[in-house]
C-alpha cells in the first residue's frame, strides 16, 4: 500500500489533496503538506529502528 501511494506522486514527487484512484488523477491543491507528512511518518514506521541497523 505504501509503494502504491508513492506511485501516485507527480513528476515533482509531490501529492495533491486528493487522488482519484480509478483515473490515476491528482485533485486539489499542490503541494499538500498533510499527504507528505503522512508519507514521512509511514516511512519512519515501516523502517527498522536505527539501533537495529547493523
C-alpha positions as CSV (number, residue, x, y, z in Angstrom):
1,X,0.0,0.0,0.0
2,X,2.9,2.4,0.8
3,X,4.5,1.8,-2.5
4,X,1.2,2.3,-4.3
5,X,0.8,5.7,-2.7
6,X,4.3,6.6,-3.7
7,X,3.5,5.6,-7.3
8,X,0.7,8.3,-7.4
9,X,3.2,11.2,-6.9
10,X,3.6,13.6,-9.8
11,X,6.8,14.4,-11.7
12,X,8.0,16.6,-8.8
13,X,7.4,13.7,-6.3
14,X,4.5,15.5,-4.5
15,X,0.9,14.7,-3.9
16,X,-2.2,16.8,-4.0
17,X,-5.1,16.9,-1.6
18,X,-6.9,14.0,-3.2
19,X,-6.4,11.2,-5.6
20,X,-8.9,9.6,-8.0
21,X,-7.6,6.0,-7.9
22,X,-9.6,4.8,-10.8
23,X,-8.4,7.6,-13.2
24,X,-5.0,8.0,-11.5
25,X,-5.6,11.7,-11.3
26,X,-4.4,14.1,-8.6
27,X,-7.1,16.6,-7.5
28,X,-6.8,19.7,-5.4
29,X,-4.0,21.9,-4.2
30,X,-0.3,21.3,-4.5
31,X,1.8,20.6,-2.6
32,X,-0.3,19.1,0.2
33,X,1.7,19.1,3.4
34,X,-0.6,16.6,5.1
35,X,0.0,14.0,2.4
36,X,3.8,14.5,2.5
37,X,3.8,14.4,6.3
38,X,1.9,11.1,6.1
39,X,4.4,9.6,3.7
40,X,7.3,10.6,6.0
41,X,5.5,9.2,9.1
42,X,4.7,5.9,7.3
43,X,8.2,5.5,6.1
44,X,9.5,6.1,9.6
45,X,7.2,3.4,11.0
46,X,8.0,0.9,8.2
47,X,11.8,1.4,8.5
48,X,13.9,-0.6,11.0
49,X,14.9,1.3,14.2
50,X,18.3,2.9,14.0
51,X,19.6,0.8,16.9
52,X,18.6,-2.3,15.0
53,X,20.6,-1.5,11.8
54,X,24.0,-3.1,11.7
